[in-house]
Amino acid sequence: MDSFIDALLSQKTDKIPDEYDWFAPLLGDWDCDYFDELNGQKRYVKGEWIFRRVLEGAGIQDIFIFPSRATKETSPQPDGEYGSSLRMFNHFENCYDVVYTCDHCMKRLRFTKEKDKLVGKVLDEENSYWIFSDITENSFVWRNVMIPEDGTQILDCEIHGKRVK
């Protein structure tokens, strides 16, 4: 096997305590349905999201592929993304520090757990959050939302993931 892949991918270790292993249910491969509006038109895009443990079990990394590799030729998107997030557990604050990057942006987030939701505050954007919810063994929902001080949620986009068997 490739030495880079051998060094990057890992199994669970004690570097993330079990009670803070919040992203473990997302490990694996997911088929995803992406919904938003582009130029005033509702849009649906088929995508992929792949999560793995990395760096001796200290983090969880993903690959975010929209449109999916299978549909990118038949359904190209002008703003499609092929990106990756690296989630590292912060032992000092019991949260995750995250960086997401693709070919046109880089974002830093801090994820905390609020009841059954994983809530990521986009650090350089006022009131911007990425939220994982409704996480089960075979599905999840992800939302990119604005939450102003009044607590209302303004949805930018939403993704529904279904585990690949």
C-alpha positions as CSV (number, residue, x, y, z in Angstrom):
1,M,0.0,0.0,0.0
2,D,1.0,3.6,-0.5
3,S,3.1,5.0,2.5
4,F,1.1,8.2,2.5
5,I,-2.2,6.4,2.9
6,D,-0.7,4.1,5.5
7,A,0.5,7.1,7.5
8,L,-2.8,9.0,7.1
9,L,-5.5,6.4,7.7
10,S,-5.9,4.8,11.1
11,Q,-8.1,2.9,13.5
12,K,-9.7,4.1,16.7
13,T,-7.2,4.9,19.4
14,D,-7.6,6.5,22.8
15,K,-6.7,10.0,21.4
16,I,-10.4,10.8,21.2
17,P,-12.3,9.8,24.4
18,D,-15.3,7.7,23.7
19,E,-17.7,10.3,25.2
20,Y,-16.3,12.8,22.7
21,D,-16.2,10.5,19.6
22,W,-19.1,12.4,18.2
23,F,-18.2,12.0,14.5
24,A,-17.8,8.2,14.8
25,P,-21.3,7.4,13.5
26,L,-20.4,9.3,10.3
27,L,-17.4,7.0,9.5
28,G,-17.9,5.3,6.1
29,D,-19.2,6.1,2.7
30,W,-22.4,8.1,2.1
31,D,-24.6,8.8,-1.0
32,C,-26.0,12.3,-0.5
33,D,-28.8,14.5,-1.8
34,Y,-28.0,18.2,-1.8
35,F,-30.8,20.8,-1.9
36,D,-30.5,24.6,-2.3
37,E,-31.5,27.4,-4.6
38,L,-29.3,28.8,-7.3
39,N,-30.4,32.0,-9.1
40,G,-33.9,31.7,-7.7
41,Q,-34.3,28.1,-8.8
42,K,-34.6,25.1,-6.5
43,R,-31.7,22.7,-7.1
44,Y,-31.0,19.1,-6.4
45,V,-27.5,17.6,-6.7
46,K,-26.4,14.0,-6.1
47,G,-23.1,13.8,-4.2
48,E,-20.8,11.6,-2.1
49,W,-19.3,12.2,1.4
50,I,-16.6,9.9,2.7
51,F,-15.4,9.9,6.4
52,R,-12.3,8.2,7.8
53,R,-10.2,8.2,11.0
54,V,-6.8,9.7,10.4
55,L,-3.5,10.7,12.1
56,E,-3.2,7.9,14.6
57,G,-6.8,8.2,15.5
58,A,-6.5,11.9,16.6
59,G,-8.8,13.1,13.9
60,I,-11.6,12.4,11.4
61,Q,-11.2,13.5,7.8
62,D,-13.7,13.6,5.0
63,I,-13.9,14.0,1.3
64,F,-16.9,16.1,0.1
65,I,-17.8,15.5,-3.6
66,F,-20.6,17.4,-5.2
67,P,-21.7,16.5,-7.8
68,S,-20.8,12.9,-7.3
69,R,-18.1,11.3,-9.5
70,A,-20.8,9.2,-11.2
71,T,-22.9,12.3,-12.1
72,K,-20.4,15.1,-12.7
73,E,-20.3,14.6,-16.4
74,T,-24.1,14.3,-16.9
75,S,-25.0,16.9,-14.2
76,P,-22.1,19.4,-13.9
77,Q,-22.6,22.2,-11.4
78,P,-20.9,25.6,-11.9
79,D,-20.2,25.8,-8.1
80,G,-19.5,22.1,-7.5
81,E,-17.1,21.3,-4.7
82,Y,-14.5,18.6,-4.3
83,G,-13.1,19.3,-0.8
84,S,-12.0,18.0,2.5
85,S,-12.5,18.7,6.2
86,L,-10.1,17.7,8.9
87,R,-11.6,17.4,12.4
88,M,-9.1,17.3,15.3
89,F,-10.3,16.8,18.9
90,N,-9.4,19.7,21.2
91,H,-8.6,18.1,24.6
92,F,-8.4,21.5,26.3
93,E,-11.9,22.6,25.4
94,N,-13.6,19.2,24.7
95,C,-14.7,20.2,21.2
96,Y,-13.4,19.8,17.6
97,D,-11.3,22.3,15.7
98,V,-12.1,21.9,12.0
99,V,-10.7,23.2,8.7
100,Y,-12.5,22.7,5.4
101,T,-10.9,23.5,2.1
102,C,-11.8,23.2,-1.6
103,D,-10.5,24.9,-4.7
104,H,-12.2,28.2,-4.0
105,C,-12.3,28.6,-0.2
106,M,-11.0,27.6,3.2
107,K,-13.1,27.8,6.4
108,R,-12.3,27.2,10.0
109,L,-14.9,25.9,12.4
110,R,-15.4,24.9,16.0
111,F,-17.8,22.0,16.7
112,T,-19.6,21.4,19.9
113,K,-22.4,19.0,20.8
114,E,-25.8,20.4,21.6
115,K,-28.2,17.6,22.6
116,D,-28.3,15.3,19.6
117,K,-26.8,17.8,17.1
118,L,-23.2,18.5,16.2
119,V,-23.0,22.3,15.8
120,G,-20.1,23.9,13.9
121,K,-19.6,27.7,14.2
122,V,-17.8,29.1,11.1
123,L,-15.2,31.2,12.9
124,D,-14.7,33.9,10.3
125,E,-18.4,34.4,9.4
126,E,-20.9,36.1,11.7
127,N,-23.9,33.8,12.6
128,S,-22.8,31.0,10.2
129,Y,-23.2,27.4,11.3
130,W,-22.8,23.9,9.9
131,I,-25.1,21.5,11.7
132,F,-25.2,17.7,11.6
133,S,-28.5,16.3,13.0
134,D,-30.8,13.3,12.8
135,I,-27.7,11.0,12.8
136,T,-28.5,7.3,12.7
137,E,-26.6,4.3,11.7
138,N,-27.7,4.7,8.1
139,S,-28.6,8.4,7.6
140,F,-27.9,12.0,8.7
141,V,-28.9,15.5,7.8
142,W,-26.4,18.4,7.4
143,R,-27.4,22.1,7.1
144,N,-25.6,25.3,6.4
145,V,-27.5,28.0,8.2
146,M,-27.4,31.5,9.4
147,I,-28.6,31.9,13.0
148,P,-29.0,35.6,13.9
149,E,-29.3,36.7,17.6
150,D,-33.0,36.2,17.6
151,G,-32.4,32.4,17.2
152,T,-34.2,31.9,13.9
153,Q,-32.5,29.7,11.3
154,I,-32.1,30.8,7.7
155,L,-31.3,27.8,5.6
156,D,-28.6,28.2,2.9
157,C,-28.4,24.5,1.9
158,E,-29.2,21.0,3.2
159,I,-27.8,17.6,2.6
160,H,-29.4,14.2,3.3
161,G,-26.9,11.3,3.6
162,K,-27.7,7.6,3.2
163,R,-25.0,5.1,4.1
164,V,-23.5,3.1,1.2
165,K,-24.0,-0.6,2.0
